[in-house]
């Protein structure tokens, strides 16, 4: 049975372009296209689509307001189609908080990505969205509350000595999963290095948003940062993130080498460096995501003596990456997103 898609965008040109790309896939059917949210609402009732693509800036009712109402009254998989801008990234992150499954930037004539490759990526995201689990984690109260405007102290863990380092990989559904995971992490946590599949124009906004919501300090990696307790390091969207030895400690390293598993940053690249450099002192987890990036790296981590965790199917938006890791024996323990921070921190504190 074909996946029924409704395209919502105020631009007739964009509606036509997206519809043509989607309809080219043999398992996809564009059942309609709408220029605004009010029209979309009526078409959803009449056509009962499986998945929606949704623009943000539209007349009559903007995409966020429509998405909020939709997820409250008729929850369904939504893939946001967003501009690659600072404002676009902030709005997209808000859309993911409201329940959108995934997002993709609008196709650009100046992009190195071909229209054919863009269409393949769009269709892949729609396929994953149709099977997505619209999971809402239980509310988490952060273990430390920072006063508005206060500067986060650089936490010192056990006299400043790093005993463990935490590594995290995620993709589809990962922005909210990571936010939830970090909500259960204290300010004096071990260093945490994270790869989330995301375009480069979005990772800085993602790191800033997490920094305002989390007890530890959260930064986007620029390369060469000393790896310290109390800090979370987010891979930028343009480069692979690795960890390397730096004197008695560790530092971050960025590589502009080709994509791995079609991704840059790649979870496998981070996990491989952790297995090589950190080994038994690593604790790693693979969260919700489409595909298999990170599975082999997590296996190498486990073989190197690290503790390894995977998010369970019930709490994943897309049980792809954790499933692949589990099937090859890379996951020591599966657990729900609600339990992940507690489990990982317990392993790190041993």
C-alpha positions, 0 to 999 in steps of 0.5 A: 500500500502506498504512503499517502502524502499531503504537501502544504506550502504557500509557494505553488512552485515549491508545492509542485517541486515537492509533489513531483519528487514524492510522486516519483517514488513507487511507494508514494502517492501525493493525495493533494497539496494545500497553500495554507493551513486552513485548506490543509485542515479540510484536506486532511479530513477529506483525504486522510493522508499518512504523512504531511509535509509542512512549511513554516511561513504561510498565510492565514495561520503559520505552520507552528500554530497549525502543527500545535493544533494538529498534534493536539486534535489529530496527531499524525506524522509531520515532516517540516520543510524549513529554510536554511536560516538562523530563524528557520533553524529556531522555528524548526527546533520548536516544531520538533518540540511540538511533535514533528517527526523530522525536517528537511531544508528547502531545496536550494539552487546553490546547494552542492546537493543535486535535486535527485539526491534531495528528492531521495532524502525527502522520500526516505524521511517520509518513509521513516515518518510513516512508521514513526512512533509519536512518543511523548517521554515522561516529564523530567525535572532537571537535577539542578536549576540555574537562575536566569542569566547566571553563568554555568560554572565549569563543574569539577568531577572528583578533583578534576580527574576524568574517570569516564566519558559519555558518548551519544549518537542519534538521528530522527527524533533525536533532538527531543530525545537528547533534550530529555536525556540531558534533563536528567544529567547533573551539572557536574556530569562526566564529559558528554560528546554527542553526534546528532544528524543535522545540517550545519545551519541547525547545530549552533541553534540546537546547542544554544537551546540545550544550554538554556534547558540543561544543568551542564554547559552545552556548546557546539564544537569548533575543534580543539576544545579540552574535554572537561566534566560538566560540559556537553559537546555537540558535533557541528553539522559540517564535520565529523567529531572525534576525541583525541589524546591531549597531554594527560587528558582529551580534546575534540577534533573535527574532520571534513572528510567524506560522509560515513554511512551517508552522514557527516557528522557520523556517529560511527566516526565518534564511536570509533575514536572513543573505542580507540582512545577511551576504551573501557573508560567510555559509556555510550548510548545510541538513541532513536534514529533512521538507518544504521549509523553508529551500530558498528562503532558501538560494537567496537566500543563494547569490544573495547570494554565500554558500557553500551546502551540502546534506546528501546523500541517502545520509546523510539520515534524511529527504531532504526539505529538502536535496532541495528546496534542491538541485532549485531550485539553492540548493545549491552542493555536496552532501556527506555528514554525515561530511564536512559540518563539514570542508567548511563550515569550509574554506569559512568559512576562505577 
